[in-house]
Amino acid sequence: MRDISRLLLAHHFVNFSPAVSDDARKAISREIRSWHIVRRSDKDLSDLARMFNPIVQGWINYYGRFYKSWLYPVLRHINDGLVRWAMRKYKRLRGHPRRAKGWLASVARRDPRLFAHWKLVRPDGWAMGAG
């Protein structure tokens, strides 16, 4: 009887991964969309960093404990929003997403600690590693 229950338990066990779940990733993406970063063109980049860094740092601390790489798509979502924000805020970047991404990457090179997620995912698309 004991062997049968062990066999049944082994049959139903699915491997556990401590990475961020799909539901949590969707919830984080929903939260990022609710910030409406693009519409905040009245704010400065440092204002946006001050508003969002505590939340993003909390996500990195909680969900990024193991498998930080699973957070990369979500964090790239923030960078995409910042690129769209830059295109809306600055006329010289309007309609030029590649130029806006380059501008944001230059800001990240000058001040790499401005946004909490830039230590993992840079605006130019490069991931900094799981470190």
Secondary structure as the mmCIF struct_conf table of DSSP 4:
data_model
#
loop_
_struct_conf.conf_type_id
_struct_conf.id
_struct_conf.beg_label_comp_id
_struct_conf.beg_label_asym_id
_struct_conf.beg_label_seq_id
_struct_conf.end_label_comp_id
_struct_conf.end_label_asym_id
_struct_conf.end_label_seq_id
HELX_RH_AL_P HELX_RH_AL_P1 ARG A 2 HIS A 12
BEND BEND1 ALA A 19 ALA A 19
HELX_LH_PP_P HELX_LH_PP_P1 VAL A 20 SER A 21
HELX_RH_AL_P HELX_RH_AL_P2 ASP A 22 SER A 34
TURN_TY1_P TURN_TY1_P1 TRP A 35 TRP A 35
HELX_RH_3T_P HELX_RH_3T_P1 ILE A 37 ARG A 39
TURN_TY1_P TURN_TY1_P2 SER A 41 ASP A 42
BEND BEND2 LYS A 43 LYS A 43
HELX_RH_AL_P HELX_RH_AL_P3 LEU A 45 TYR A 63
TURN_TY1_P TURN_TY1_P3 GLY A 64 GLY A 64
BEND BEND3 ARG A 65 PHE A 66
HELX_RH_3T_P HELX_RH_3T_P2 LYS A 68 LEU A 71
HELX_RH_AL_P HELX_RH_AL_P4 TYR A 72 LYS A 89
HELX_RH_3T_P HELX_RH_3T_P3 LYS A 91 LEU A 93
TURN_TY1_P TURN_TY1_P4 ARG A 94 GLY A 95
HELX_RH_AL_P HELX_RH_AL_P5 PRO A 97 ARG A 110
TURN_TY1_P TURN_TY1_P5 PRO A 112 ARG A 113
BEND BEND4 LEU A 114 PHE A 115
HELX_RH_3T_P HELX_RH_3T_P4 ALA A 116 LYS A 119
TURN_TY1_P TURN_TY1_P6 LEU A 120 LEU A 120
STRN STRN1 VAL A 121 VAL A 121
TURN_TY1_P TURN_TY1_P7 PRO A 123 ASP A 124
BEND BEND5 GLY A 125 GLY A 125
STRN STRN2 ALA A 127 ALA A 127
#
